[in-house]
Amino acid sequence: MALLETKGLGITFGGLRAVGDFEITIGDHELVGLIGPNGAGKTTLFNLLTGVYLPTDGDVLVEGKSVVGLKPYQIVEKGLSRTFQNIRLFKDMTVLDNVKVAFHHKMSYGTANTLFRIPGSKYWKEEADIDKKGRELLALFKMEDNVNDMAKNLPYGKQRKLEIARALATEPKLLLLDEPAAGMNPQETKELMETIHFIRENFDVSILLIEHDMSLVMGICERIIVIDYGVIIAKGTPEEIKKNEKVIGAYLGQ
């Protein structure tokens, strides 16, 4: 059974067909790239997969079960988590609190426990547990010295890492990365590639990656899907995609 499968997925905004008849399958432990020119529909697709947009037609299946119509937080609970093209951290919260927020769907204490916070209650036990898990996750990303820093004060590259760490805190089966190298300098991009390799080696997760940096995509993805005007125009290995005339034409405007 596929981890993620889309069937005839599409969405129309007024008279504009933004994504049409989109069909992909992603299995366990895969690292797949999604590329295309600006405006091709890549982020729109991510919004369809994660419940931000409701598709006009088609279906999204996670482990064989449809998630169409579910709220984004419910889709997170099914195992899909994402980052955003424009970083969306809680900038006035600490680095640790940004990660702890992502454990919300694992918490079971109720309103009474939250209000009264009785010593030894479930509230304190669960809060101590997510504090420990959050610190351990940040340590894996070599950010243990930043736990008490405000997110807005981190350098850009570390903000990207924090957003990825927060997404991983939801314990996803599929991690969707939307242009994680956007705005990065060459050194930060190199570190990002190492981070993605690290995630593959240390987390039981598949990755679907949107990226414009072709050296990054070609260097880490096992297979690549190319879209243009919301439609798939090519699928294949990095070497196959490099030589595909339709792909070359789409990027060169031919």
C-alpha positions in Angstrom: 0.0 0.0 0.0 1.3 3.4 -1.0 2.0 6.0 1.8 0.6 8.7 -0.4 -1.5 8.4 -3.5 -3.4 11.0 -5.5 -6.0 10.1 -8.1 -7.1 12.7 -10.7 -6.4 15.5 -8.2 -7.3 19.0 -9.4 -8.5 22.4 -8.4 -10.0 25.3 -10.3 -10.1 28.9 -9.1 -12.9 30.6 -11.1 -12.0 29.8 -14.6 -8.3 29.0 -13.9 -7.3 25.4 -13.8 -4.4 25.6 -11.3 -3.8 21.8 -10.9 -5.3 19.1 -13.2 -5.5 15.3 -13.2 -2.5 15.1 -10.9 -1.5 11.5 -10.0 1.5 10.5 -7.9 2.4 7.6 -5.6 5.0 7.8 -2.8 6.1 4.8 -0.9 8.0 4.4 2.4 11.4 5.9 2.8 11.3 7.7 -0.6 12.9 11.1 -1.4 11.0 12.7 -4.3 11.5 16.1 -5.9 8.7 18.2 -7.3 9.9 20.9 -9.7 8.5 23.3 -12.3 8.7 26.9 -13.4 7.3 29.7 -11.2 3.5 29.5 -11.1 3.4 25.9 -12.2 1.2 24.9 -9.3 3.7 23.3 -6.9 2.6 25.1 -3.7 -1.0 24.8 -4.7 -0.5 21.0 -4.8 1.0 21.1 -1.3 -2.1 23.0 -0.1 -4.3 20.3 -1.6 -2.4 17.5 0.0 -2.5 19.2 3.5 -6.1 20.3 3.5 -5.5 24.1 3.0 -7.4 23.8 -0.2 -10.3 21.5 -1.0 -9.9 19.9 -4.4 -12.4 20.5 -7.1 -12.0 16.9 -8.1 -10.0 13.8 -7.4 -8.8 12.2 -4.2 -5.8 12.2 -1.8 -5.2 8.9 -0.1 -2.9 8.4 2.9 -2.2 4.7 3.4 -5.2 3.9 1.3 -7.7 6.2 3.1 -9.0 9.5 1.7 -8.1 12.6 3.6 -10.1 15.0 1.4 -12.3 17.2 3.5 -10.2 16.8 6.7 -8.8 19.9 8.4 -5.1 20.5 8.2 -4.5 19.4 11.8 -6.4 16.2 11.2 -4.2 15.5 8.2 -1.2 16.0 10.4 -2.5 13.4 12.7 -2.7 11.0 9.7 1.0 11.5 9.1 1.5 14.4 6.7 3.5 17.4 7.9 4.9 20.4 6.0 7.1 23.5 6.0 6.3 26.6 4.1 8.0 28.6 1.3 7.9 31.7 3.5 9.0 30.7 7.0 6.1 30.5 9.5 7.5 30.3 12.9 6.0 31.7 16.1 8.6 34.4 16.1 7.9 35.8 19.6 8.2 32.3 21.2 11.4 30.5 22.1 13.0 27.9 19.9 11.9 25.2 22.3 8.3 26.4 22.5 8.1 26.4 18.7 8.9 22.7 18.8 6.7 21.8 21.8 3.7 23.3 20.0 3.9 20.5 17.4 3.3 17.9 20.1 -0.2 19.2 20.8 -2.0 16.2 19.2 -0.1 13.9 21.5 -1.4 15.6 24.7 -4.3 14.2 26.6 -4.6 16.3 29.7 -7.8 18.4 29.9 -8.8 21.9 30.8 -9.0 21.2 34.5 -5.4 19.9 34.6 -4.3 23.0 32.6 -6.0 25.5 35.0 -5.1 23.9 38.3 -1.8 22.2 37.5 -1.9 20.0 40.5 1.6 18.7 41.5 2.1 15.2 40.1 -0.9 15.5 37.7 -1.0 14.4 34.1 -0.4 18.0 33.1 3.1 18.1 34.6 4.0 14.6 33.4 3.1 15.3 29.8 4.7 18.7 29.8 7.9 17.2 31.1 7.8 14.5 28.5 7.4 17.0 25.6 10.0 19.3 27.0 12.5 16.3 27.0 11.5 15.3 23.5 11.7 18.8 22.2 15.2 19.3 23.6 16.3 15.9 22.2 15.0 16.8 18.7 16.8 20.2 18.8 20.0 18.5 19.9 19.8 16.3 16.8 19.8 19.5 14.7 22.7 20.9 16.8 20.4 23.6 18.2 20.6 22.7 21.9 22.3 26.0 22.7 19.4 27.9 21.1 16.5 26.4 23.1 15.8 29.7 25.0 16.4 32.0 22.1 13.5 33.8 20.5 12.8 32.3 17.1 12.9 35.7 15.4 16.5 36.2 16.6 17.9 33.1 14.9 19.9 33.5 11.7 18.0 32.5 8.5 19.5 29.1 8.1 18.6 28.1 11.7 15.1 29.4 11.2 14.7 27.0 8.3 16.1 24.1 10.5 13.7 25.0 13.3 10.8 24.9 11.0 11.8 21.4 9.8 12.4 20.3 13.4 8.9 21.5 14.3 7.4 19.5 11.4 9.3 16.4 12.5 8.0 16.8 16.0 4.6 15.8 14.7 6.1 12.4 13.9 5.1 12.4 10.3 5.2 9.5 7.8 5.6 12.0 4.9 7.4 15.3 5.3 6.6 18.0 2.7 9.3 20.6 2.3 8.3 23.7 0.3 11.4 25.4 -1.1 13.5 24.9 2.0 16.6 26.5 0.3 14.8 29.7 -0.6 16.9 32.7 0.4 19.8 30.6 1.5 23.4 31.3 0.5 25.6 28.4 -0.9 26.9 27.4 2.5 23.5 27.3 4.1 22.2 25.3 1.1 25.0 22.8 1.6 24.1 22.4 5.2 20.5 22.0 4.2 21.4 19.1 2.0 23.3 17.5 4.9 20.2 18.1 7.1 17.9 16.3 4.6 20.3 13.4 4.3 20.4 13.3 8.2 16.6 13.2 8.3 16.5 10.2 5.9 19.1 8.3 8.0 17.6 9.0 11.4 13.8 9.4 10.9 11.3 6.8 9.6 9.9 9.3 7.0 9.5 9.9 3.3 10.1 13.3 1.9 8.4 15.2 -0.9 10.5 18.3 -1.8 9.7 21.4 -3.8 12.8 23.3 -4.8 14.2 25.6 -7.4 17.8 24.9 -6.6 18.6 22.3 -9.2 21.9 21.3 -7.7 20.1 20.4 -4.5 17.2 18.5 -6.2 19.5 16.6 -8.5 21.9 15.9 -5.7 19.5 14.3 -3.2 16.3 13.1 -4.9 15.8 9.5 -6.1 13.1 10.5 -8.6 11.7 13.8 -9.8 8.2 14.9 -10.9 8.0 17.9 -13.1 4.8 20.0 -13.5 3.9 22.9 -15.7 0.6 24.8 -15.7 -0.6 22.4 -13.0 0.0 19.2 -15.2 2.7 16.6 -14.9 4.9 16.8 -17.9 7.7 14.4 -16.8 8.7 11.8 -14.2 11.9 10.0 -13.8 15.4 9.8 -12.3 17.5 13.0 -12.1 19.5 11.9 -15.1 16.3 11.3 -17.1 14.9 14.6 -16.2 18.0 16.5 -17.2 17.7 15.2 -20.7 13.9 15.5 -21.1 13.0 17.9 -23.9 9.6 18.8 -22.4 11.3 19.8 -19.2 14.0 21.8 -21.0 11.3 23.6 -23.0 9.2 24.4 -19.9 12.1 26.1 -18.2 13.3 27.9 -21.3 9.8 29.0 -22.3 9.8 27.0 -25.5 
